[in-house]
């Protein structure tokens, strides 16, 4: 990562310098100019100790905020009016399920009734169930629903 950042910044500096001097950017051979400097670049913590400390402090603050953040309140709870959801059922929380299953849904699945548990959504739930070693029947019962709630919280952590 350090090498990538150094290369990117050096490239921008070389191009910026050439542009400011009125040179054509097509004549610049960035890799030829950058490669010798990359091997001799000091680590950021040595070259820029104040910047390194400030970035480390900021990262520590962000990590602390994330640790203290209650993710369960930020995630809408998936629940349904019926205890078992089958293809053809309607529910006001179906759009939330559709959003959660988006990685398994084809594009045309979003042109249907958002409150209907249709064939597209049933197939997406089957794919989800297979991925998580659940019974793949496309039916959302207590076990599938509990796993969906648990796995979403695990992802957010």
C-alpha positions as CSV (number, residue, x, y, z in Angstrom):
1,X,0.0,0.0,0.0
2,X,2.8,2.4,0.9
3,X,4.4,1.7,-2.5
4,X,1.2,2.4,-4.3
5,X,0.6,5.7,-2.5
6,X,4.1,6.8,-3.0
7,X,3.9,5.9,-6.7
8,X,0.6,7.7,-7.2
9,X,1.8,10.9,-5.4
10,X,5.1,10.9,-7.2
11,X,3.3,10.5,-10.5
12,X,1.0,13.4,-9.8
13,X,4.0,15.6,-8.8
14,X,5.9,14.7,-11.9
15,X,2.8,15.4,-14.2
16,X,2.0,18.6,-12.3
17,X,5.6,19.8,-12.6
18,X,5.7,19.0,-16.3
19,X,2.3,20.7,-16.9
20,X,3.4,23.8,-15.0
21,X,6.5,24.1,-17.1
22,X,4.4,23.8,-20.3
23,X,5.7,20.3,-21.3
24,X,3.5,17.8,-23.1
25,X,2.4,15.1,-20.7
26,X,2.7,12.5,-23.4
27,X,6.5,12.8,-23.3
28,X,6.7,11.9,-19.6
29,X,7.8,8.4,-18.8
30,X,6.4,8.1,-15.3
31,X,7.6,4.6,-14.5
32,X,11.1,5.4,-15.6
33,X,11.1,8.5,-13.4
34,X,9.4,6.9,-10.4
35,X,10.9,3.4,-10.1
36,X,14.4,4.5,-9.0
37,X,12.9,6.7,-6.3
38,X,10.5,4.1,-5.0
39,X,13.2,1.7,-3.8
40,X,14.9,4.5,-1.8
41,X,11.8,6.0,-0.3
42,X,11.8,6.1,3.5
43,X,8.8,4.7,5.4
44,X,6.1,7.3,6.0
45,X,6.6,7.1,9.7
46,X,10.2,8.1,9.3
47,X,9.8,10.7,6.5
48,X,6.7,12.4,7.9
49,X,6.4,11.6,11.6
50,X,3.9,14.4,12.4
51,X,1.7,13.3,9.5
52,X,2.0,9.6,10.4
53,X,1.1,10.4,14.0
54,X,-1.9,12.5,13.0
55,X,-3.2,9.8,10.6
56,X,-2.7,7.1,13.2
57,X,-4.5,9.2,15.9
58,X,-7.4,9.8,13.4
59,X,-7.6,6.1,12.6
60,X,-7.7,5.3,16.3
61,X,-10.5,7.7,16.8
62,X,-12.5,6.2,14.0
63,X,-11.9,2.7,15.2
64,X,-13.0,3.8,18.7
65,X,-16.2,5.4,17.4
66,X,-17.0,2.2,15.4
67,X,-16.4,0.1,18.5
68,X,-18.8,2.2,20.6
69,X,-21.5,2.4,17.8
70,X,-24.6,0.3,18.5
71,X,-25.0,-1.3,15.1
72,X,-28.3,-3.1,16.0
73,X,-30.1,0.2,16.2
74,X,-28.8,1.3,12.8
75,X,-30.0,-1.8,11.0
76,X,-33.7,-2.0,10.2
77,X,-35.1,-5.2,11.6
78,X,-36.4,-7.7,9.1
79,X,-39.8,-9.0,10.3
80,X,-43.0,-10.1,8.6
81,X,-46.7,-10.2,9.6
82,X,-46.8,-13.9,9.1
83,X,-44.5,-16.5,10.7
84,X,-43.8,-18.2,7.4
85,X,-43.4,-16.4,4.0
86,X,-44.1,-18.2,0.8
87,X,-44.2,-17.2,-2.9
88,X,-47.3,-15.1,-3.5
89,X,-47.4,-13.5,-0.1
90,X,-47.7,-9.7,0.4
91,X,-46.0,-7.9,3.2
92,X,-45.0,-4.2,3.8
93,X,-41.4,-5.3,4.7
94,X,-40.8,-7.1,1.4
95,X,-38.8,-4.1,0.0
96,X,-36.4,-4.5,2.9
97,X,-36.0,-8.2,2.1
98,X,-35.6,-7.3,-1.6
99,X,-32.8,-4.9,-0.7
100,X,-31.1,-7.5,1.5
101,X,-31.3,-10.2,-1.3
102,X,-30.1,-7.8,-4.0
103,X,-26.9,-9.7,-4.6
104,X,-29.0,-12.8,-5.6
105,X,-31.6,-11.0,-7.6
106,X,-31.5,-10.4,-11.4
107,X,-32.1,-6.8,-12.6
108,X,-35.6,-7.4,-13.8
109,X,-36.7,-8.4,-10.3
110,X,-36.9,-4.8,-9.4
111,X,-39.6,-4.1,-11.9
112,X,-42.2,-6.1,-10.0
113,X,-44.6,-5.3,-7.1
114,X,-42.2,-4.4,-4.3
115,X,-44.5,-5.9,-1.6
116,X,-44.9,-9.2,-3.4
117,X,-42.8,-12.3,-2.5
118,X,-42.5,-13.2,-6.1
119,X,-40.6,-15.9,-8.0
120,X,-37.5,-13.7,-8.3
121,X,-37.4,-13.1,-4.6
122,X,-38.1,-16.8,-3.8
123,X,-35.2,-17.8,-6.1
124,X,-32.9,-15.2,-4.4
125,X,-33.9,-16.6,-1.0
126,X,-33.1,-20.2,-2.2
127,X,-29.6,-19.0,-3.3
128,X,-29.1,-17.3,0.1
129,X,-30.2,-20.5,1.8
130,X,-27.8,-22.6,-0.2
131,X,-24.9,-20.2,0.4
132,X,-25.6,-20.4,4.2
133,X,-26.2,-24.2,4.3
134,X,-29.9,-23.8,5.1
135,X,-32.8,-25.9,3.7
136,X,-33.2,-24.3,0.2
137,X,-36.9,-24.3,-0.3
138,X,-37.4,-20.5,-0.8
139,X,-39.6,-20.4,2.2
140,X,-38.8,-17.9,4.9
141,X,-39.5,-19.6,8.2
142,X,-38.2,-18.9,11.7
143,X,-34.8,-20.5,11.0
144,X,-34.1,-18.6,7.8
145,X,-35.3,-15.3,9.2
146,X,-33.2,-15.7,12.3
147,X,-30.2,-16.5,10.2
148,X,-30.8,-13.4,8.0
149,X,-30.9,-11.2,11.0
150,X,-27.8,-12.8,12.6
151,X,-25.7,-12.8,9.4
152,X,-26.5,-9.1,8.7
153,X,-25.4,-8.1,12.1
154,X,-22.2,-10.2,11.7
155,X,-21.5,-8.4,8.4
156,X,-21.8,-5.0,9.9
157,X,-19.4,-5.8,12.7
